[in-house]
Amino acid sequence: MVVRLTDAWTEILRRRASNTSSGPYAAPVQEMLGEMTAAAALMQSNIKFDGSLVLQIFGDGPVKVAVVEVQPDLSLRATATVTEAVSGDSRLSQMVNVNNQGRCAITLDPKTKFPGQQPYQGVVPLFDDHGRPIEKLSAVLEHYMLQSEQLDTTLVLAANDTVAAGLLIQRLPMAGAGNLAGSMVSKENEDQIGLNEHYNRIAMLASSLKQEELLTLDVDTILRRLFWEEQITRFEPLMGETAPRFVCSCSRERVAKMIQSLGREEAESILEERGDIEVACEFCGVQYRFDPVDAAQLFTDSARLGQSGTDLH
């Protein structure tokens, strides 16, 4: 699978740059988040999961957390929380894994849950089996997918200020179908790790792809250069509303529920200090403002709904 995010990625960067309180991402953060966004789109498309896939990296560096969320229709959003300056030559470990406390988590949250069903989450460290920091996001995710699916995986990722791109090669499971939640885990798959000569050949060719080529070449050229001796059948690329695109799911209603969850006392304290309650979406930058009348209405409505619920019960 190959993904090239252009409009969706530049829209994410544009919204961040227009945020007067935070400003644009430093180049290394931009590259990391872009690679995460391309990887998350590839993984969601690969598993065809009916729910959201959330890819997170968090740790003890100046980038406290970076998050990408991709829905089943490939609508996506991404953001990073940066608390200190990031130098222009910072590596992954310097951004999120200063003291080897960094982690990568992938959460699969089903759209329709059974009673008591919880989202599935898998977590891997940002260091290898010898405790050495991993500097490439692709290596972290390859390790994750080998653990969760027991399937050999090769990822090539790249991002700049105009394109976020990725190439995913994965060995097919020996039997059945599954996803990142581990349903493909089997003795047959485990026994084939590293041994399938066809996968190894394709993976070696894929690994020769340079980041600059991934960012600048069209897909046909990439496939032709990498696999010129292979028989290639290419599926029609996803375009328009079926392709990955930026969409944010925030709303005034969701923010209102968050304010209600704070409680009347906390909301009144914020109003007393600031005069209003203002919440900005980390993903899209939209600001939601609630003045004292709006805030009072939230708790009036909440109380009325609670009383109604008691009568019905």
C-alpha positions in Angstrom: 0.0 0.0 0.0 1.1 3.5 -0.8 -0.4 6.7 0.7 0.4 10.3 -0.3 -1.3 13.0 1.8 -1.1 16.4 0.3 -4.3 18.6 0.9 -5.1 16.8 4.1 -1.6 17.2 5.5 -1.2 20.8 4.5 -4.6 21.6 6.1 -3.4 20.2 9.4 -0.2 22.3 9.2 -2.1 25.4 8.1 -4.4 25.2 11.1 -1.5 24.7 13.5 0.4 27.7 12.0 -2.6 29.9 12.3 -2.9 29.2 16.1 -1.4 32.4 17.6 -0.7 30.8 21.0 1.3 27.9 19.7 2.6 28.8 16.2 3.8 26.3 13.6 5.5 23.0 14.4 9.3 22.9 14.4 10.6 20.9 11.4 11.4 17.7 13.3 8.0 17.7 15.0 6.3 18.3 11.6 8.2 15.4 10.1 7.4 13.0 13.0 3.7 13.9 13.0 3.5 13.7 9.2 5.0 10.2 9.3 2.6 9.2 12.0 -0.4 10.5 9.9 0.7 8.6 6.8 1.3 5.4 8.9 -2.1 5.6 10.6 -3.9 6.0 7.3 -2.0 3.0 5.9 -2.9 0.8 9.0 -6.5 1.8 9.0 -6.8 1.0 5.3 -5.0 -2.2 5.8 -7.1 -3.6 8.6 -10.5 -2.2 7.4 -11.6 -1.7 11.0 -15.1 -0.5 11.7 -14.1 2.1 14.2 -11.4 4.7 14.9 -7.7 3.9 14.9 -5.7 6.2 17.2 -1.9 6.3 16.9 -0.2 8.0 19.8 3.4 8.7 20.8 4.1 10.1 24.3 7.0 10.4 26.5 9.4 12.6 28.6 10.7 15.1 26.0 9.6 18.5 24.7 6.9 16.7 22.7 4.6 15.4 25.4 2.2 13.6 23.1 1.5 13.4 19.4 -1.9 11.9 18.2 -3.4 10.8 14.9 -7.0 9.6 14.6 -8.3 7.9 11.5 -11.9 6.9 11.0 -13.1 3.9 8.8 -13.8 6.3 5.9 -10.2 7.5 6.2 -11.2 11.0 7.4 -8.4 12.0 9.8 -7.0 14.6 12.2 -3.6 15.0 13.9 -2.0 17.1 16.6 1.0 17.3 18.9 1.5 19.0 22.2 4.9 20.7 22.4 5.9 22.2 25.8 9.5 23.2 25.1 11.5 24.4 22.1 12.6 21.7 19.6 15.9 22.2 17.8 16.1 21.8 14.1 18.2 18.6 14.2 16.2 16.8 17.0 15.8 13.1 16.6 12.8 11.0 17.8 14.5 10.1 21.1 15.3 13.8 21.8 11.7 14.8 21.2 9.8 12.1 23.1 12.2 9.6 24.6 14.9 11.5 26.6 15.1 9.0 29.5 13.7 5.9 27.7 10.2 6.6 29.0 8.7 7.1 25.5 5.9 4.8 24.3 3.9 4.2 21.1 0.2 3.2 21.5 -2.3 2.1 18.9 -5.9 2.1 20.0 -8.8 0.5 18.1 -12.1 1.8 19.3 -15.1 0.0 17.7 -17.9 2.1 16.3 -20.5 -0.4 17.7 -19.5 -1.9 21.0 -20.9 -5.0 22.7 -22.0 -4.5 26.4 -18.9 -4.1 28.4 -16.6 -4.1 25.4 -13.5 -1.8 25.8 -11.3 -0.4 23.0 -8.3 -2.6 22.2 -4.9 -1.0 22.9 -1.4 -2.2 22.2 1.7 -0.4 23.5 5.4 -0.7 22.6 8.4 1.2 23.9 10.6 3.5 21.9 13.6 1.4 22.5 14.8 -2.0 21.2 15.4 -5.3 23.1 18.8 -4.0 24.3 17.4 -0.7 25.7 18.8 1.4 22.8 16.5 4.3 21.6 14.8 3.7 18.3 15.2 6.7 16.1 12.8 5.8 13.2 9.1 5.7 13.7 8.8 3.1 10.9 11.0 0.7 13.0 8.8 1.3 16.1 5.6 0.4 14.1 7.2 -2.6 12.4 8.0 -3.9 15.8 4.5 -3.3 17.0 2.9 -5.1 14.0 5.3 -8.0 14.3 4.2 -8.4 18.0 0.5 -7.9 17.5 0.0 -9.7 14.2 3.1 -12.0 14.0 3.4 -10.8 10.4 6.6 -9.4 8.9 6.0 -5.8 8.0 8.1 -3.2 6.2 7.3 0.5 6.4 8.9 3.4 4.6 7.7 6.8 5.9 8.5 10.4 5.0 7.1 13.9 5.5 7.8 17.5 4.8 5.8 20.7 4.7 3.7 19.7 1.7 3.5 15.8 1.6 3.2 13.0 4.2 3.7 9.7 2.5 4.2 6.0 3.3 4.8 2.6 1.8 3.6 -0.5 3.6 4.6 -4.1 2.7 3.2 -6.9 4.8 3.4 -10.7 4.5 0.0 -12.2 4.0 -1.3 -14.4 6.9 -1.1 -18.1 6.5 -4.8 -18.5 7.0 -7.9 -16.5 7.7 -8.2 -12.8 8.1 -7.7 -10.4 11.0 -6.5 -7.1 12.2 -4.2 -5.3 14.6 -6.4 -6.6 17.5 -4.5 -9.8 17.3 -6.9 -12.2 15.5 -4.2 -13.1 13.0 -1.9 -14.4 15.8 -1.2 -18.1 15.1 1.5 -20.7 15.3 1.5 -20.8 11.5 2.2 -17.1 11.2 4.8 -17.1 13.9 6.7 -20.0 12.2 6.9 -18.0 9.0 8.5 -14.9 10.6 11.6 -13.9 8.6 11.5 -17.1 6.5 9.2 -16.3 3.5 11.5 -15.8 0.6 8.9 -14.0 -1.5 8.2 -11.5 1.2 11.9 -11.0 1.9 12.6 -10.2 -1.7 9.8 -7.7 -1.9 10.7 -6.2 1.5 14.3 -5.7 0.5 13.3 -3.9 -2.7 10.8 -1.7 -0.8 13.5 -0.8 1.8 15.7 0.6 -0.9 13.2 3.4 -1.4 14.7 6.7 -0.3 12.6 9.2 1.6 13.2 11.9 -1.0 11.8 9.5 -3.7 8.7 8.8 -1.6 8.0 12.5 -1.3 8.7 13.6 -4.9 7.8 10.7 -7.2 4.3 9.6 -8.3 3.1 6.1 -7.3 3.5 4.6 -10.7 7.1 5.7 -10.9 7.8 4.3 -7.4 6.3 0.9 -8.3 8.1 0.7 -11.6 11.5 1.6 -10.0 11.2 -0.8 -7.1 9.5 -3.8 -8.6 10.5 -3.7 -12.2 10.9 -7.5 -12.4 7.6 -8.2 -10.6 4.2 -8.6 -12.1 2.2 -5.6 -10.8 -1.6 -5.3 -10.6 -2.6 -1.9 -9.3 -6.0 -1.1 -7.8 -7.7 2.1 -8.6 -6.5 4.8 -6.1 -9.0 6.2 -3.6 -10.0 9.8 -4.6 -12.2 12.5 -3.3 -14.5 11.5 -0.5 -13.1 8.0 -0.4 -9.5 9.2 0.0 -7.8 10.3 3.3 -8.9 13.8 4.1 -8.9 16.2 7.1 -12.0 16.2 9.2 -12.4 17.2 12.8 -15.1 15.7 15.0 -15.2 18.5 17.6 -18.4 20.4 18.2 -19.9 23.0 20.5 -22.1 20.2 22.0 -19.0 18.1 22.9 -17.3 21.1 24.5 -20.5 21.8 26.4 -20.5 18.3 27.8 -16.9 18.7 28.8 -17.7 21.9 30.7 -20.6 20.1 32.4 -18.3 17.4 33.5 -16.1 20.0 35.3 -19.0 20.8 37.5 -20.8 24.1 38.3 -18.3 25.1 40.9 -15.3 24.8 38.7 -17.1 26.5 35.8 -18.1 29.4 38.0 -14.5 29.7 39.2 -13.2 30.0 35.6 -15.9 32.6 34.8 -15.0 34.6 37.9 -11.3 34.6 36.9 -11.6 35.1 33.1 -15.1 36.4 32.4 -15.9 33.6 30.0 -14.9 29.9 29.3 -13.0 29.5 26.1 -11.9 26.1 24.8 -9.8 25.6 21.6 -9.8 22.3 19.7 -6.2 20.9 19.6 -6.9 19.3 16.3 -8.5 22.0 14.2 -8.0 25.2 16.1 -11.7 26.2 16.4 -12.4 28.2 19.5 -15.6 27.7 21.5 -16.6 30.6 23.8 -19.2 30.3 26.6 -20.1 33.5 28.4 -21.8 33.5 31.9 -25.3 33.2 30.4 -24.2 30.2 28.2 -22.5 28.5 31.1 -25.5 28.9 33.4 -27.7 27.5 30.7 -25.6 24.4 30.5 -26.1 23.5 34.1 -29.8 24.5 34.0 -30.3 22.2 31.1 -28.3 19.5 32.8 -30.4 19.7 36.0 -33.6 19.7 34.0 -32.5 16.6 32.1 -31.5 14.9 35.3 -34.9 15.6 36.9 -36.6 14.3 33.7 -34.5 11.2 33.8 -35.5 10.6 37.5 -39.2 10.9 36.7 -38.9 8.5 33.8 -37.0 6.0 35.8 
